[in-house]
Amino acid sequence: MDAVEKAIQTQIANIEKSTGKTIAEWKQILEGSGFTKHGELVGFLKEKHGFTHGNANTLVHMAKQSHAGAAENETDWIEEQYKGKEDLKPWYDSIMELVGSLGTDIEVAPKKAYVSLRRKKQFAIIQPSTKSRMDIGLNIKGKEPSGMAEKAGSWNSMCTHRIKLENASGINNELMDWIRHAYEQAG
């Protein structure tokens, strides 16, 4: 099981534990809600059942079989991201293992070009940008970039800071401190 699958399984277990209902029971509730669109279903879970955005989003993906691990999902986004950039995949796995130690409330949302990490809001993205560079985008308000972090600028409008990793030695305490700061601010 890779880091993303492990994070999703932990999130599912936490949903079941905190709500007292299984994923199958939540799927039935969603089917009976009268809503069909993803955003409507997420809103329903948040407004009527007190879900956080991340847990509601994951549950809706599970119910609609559109999450990254769904058998019906035609594209494994993470696998696609690292085609031709295979040397960077171990970096991603290492970062995700460290991210998993931050808390159990992290939503891991693979996209076509990057992986979004969310709490109540997105706090980081991990993107294999070239064959030899990975970019970490962070959302941190009120903290000036320093050390390995620079202003994100026009690289990604969803991020305030950007860290360019060009070798595995960049996966270190400084990187984790930056990610931890973004994670804590997103809570």
GIURWO-V78532 format. One record per run of one state. SS is the DSSP state (h for helix, s for strand, l for the rest). FROM is the first residue (numbers start at 1). TO is the last residue. Records with the same first field share a line. If there is no record, write none. Layout:
SS=FROM-TO ; FROM-TO
//
This chain:
l=1-2 ; 20-22 ; 32-37 ; 50-52 ; 65-76 ; 82-85 ; 101-106 ; 111-114 ; 119-121 ; 129-133 ; 139-148 ; 152-160 ; 166-167 ; 171-172 ; 186-187
h=3-19 ; 23-31 ; 38-49 ; 53-64 ; 77-81 ; 86-100 ; 168-170 ; 173-185
s=107-110 ; 115-118 ; 122-128 ; 134-138 ; 149-151 ; 161-165
//
